[in-house]
């Protein structure tokens, strides 16, 4: 895999992308706000998801009254094939993963993002 600079939410971060067809991962992305590396594996599994129900024209079907979550559309539970995801939270484990899988770990400065202080959110600023 190769480390590259990318954008996540409203800031810069790093991603890891596969460089060979036999790589066991589709992509990895670091979330600097919560300090987690999300790893998306090539392994697929069936998971249930709530999907918006569509009419015969392919348009979302409206509910008579909004659901408990405020969603105005009908939903149905469907099994979908999705990629297996892993979340690495410990900084030392993230560094070990990068060093093991990234071919350019020695030349790419990923520590800038690992050590980045998260931007203050509006929730945090209103509490002070």
N, C-alpha and C positions, 0 to 999 in steps of 0.2 A: 504494500500500500504506500501511497505517497501523501505527505502532508501538504495542504494548500490553504491559502487564506480565503475566507468566505464571510458571508453576512448571516447573522442569526438574529431574528427579531429586529432590533434597531441598532445593532452594533456589530463590530468585527469579531471574528472567531477563527478557529481552524477546523478543517475537515480532513478526513483521511479517505482517499479514493483508491479503488483497486487498480493495480497496474498489470495484472495478469488474469487470464480467464479462470484459473483455478483458485483464486483468492476466496477464502471462506466467508468474506463479508461483502455486503453491497456498498456500505458507507458507514462512516463514523463521524459524529459531529459533537463538538464541545459546546455546552451552554454555559457561558461565563457568568450569568446571573446566579445560577444555582450550583455551579461548579460540578457538573455531571457530564461524563462522556457517554453519549448514546451510541450504541453499536448495533447495527442492523445486519443480521446474519443472512446467508443465502438459504438457510433452512426455512421451509414453509410449514405452517400448521393452520388448521381450521380454527377460527375464533368466531364467536357470536358478536355481531354488531347490530345496533339499531339503525336501520336505513330508512330514509324517507320513501314512503309508498308513492308510486307513480301511476297516473291514469293511462288510458289507452293511447294518448297522444304523447306520453313521456313527460307530462307536467306533474309537479308535486300535487297530491290530493290534500285539500284543506280540511281541517277538522271543523265540526260544528262549534265547539268551544275549545280554547287553547288547553293543552295538556298541563299536567302539574309543573312541568319545567318551563312553561310559557311558550312552547313550540306550537305554532299554528297549523303544522302539517301532520298528517297521519304517518305513523312509523310502523315498521315490522322488523322482527328479529330474524336475521339471516346469518348463516354460517358462511364466512368468507375466508379464502386462503390468504394469509398474511405472512410476512417475514417475521421470524423470531427476533425479538429485541432484547438487548441487555443494557443495563445502566451501571456504569462504574462510577462510584461516588468518592472513594478515597484517593487523594492526590497521588500518593505513592504508587497505587495500583494503576492509575491513569498513566503515570510516567512509565511504569514497567510495560504496560500494553503498547504504548507508543514506541518505546525502544525495541520491543520484540517484533512489531509488525511494520513500522514505517521505515522505508528504505532511506529516507532523507532526514531521519531523526537527529543526526549529528550536525546537519547544516541548517535546519529550519528552527527558528526561535519560538517554539510552542510555549515556553515558560512565560512569555509576555502575557498570554491569555490565561494560563493557569494561575498566575499571581495577580491578575487584574482585580482591582477592587470593584465590586458590582456598583453600577450607577444607582443613585438613590431613587427609589420608586415614589410615586405620589402618596402611597399609603404610609411609608416611612416618614416622609416630610410632614404629613398632617399630624402624626403622633407626637411630634416634638413641640 
